[in-house]
């Protein structure tokens, strides 16, 4: 089975996860998924993206005022 590398953006609350989902539509690649076991965060959702450029994501999150706990690259 082929595995891919994803940039995971984790959140402390579901409302922050939903905020990113809404703001990322048509702007950034990715989607909300259940939190993988490798990640620890305050809510059960995270945003997964094949776009691995963390600097690009930091800029986007800052410009859109999206709160998040942290980012991490994960293979699954």
Secondary structure, 3 states (H helix, E strand, C coil): CCCCEEEEEECCCHHHHHHHHHHHCCCCCCEEEECCCCCCCCCCEEEEECCCCHHHHHHHHHHCCCCCCEEEEEEC
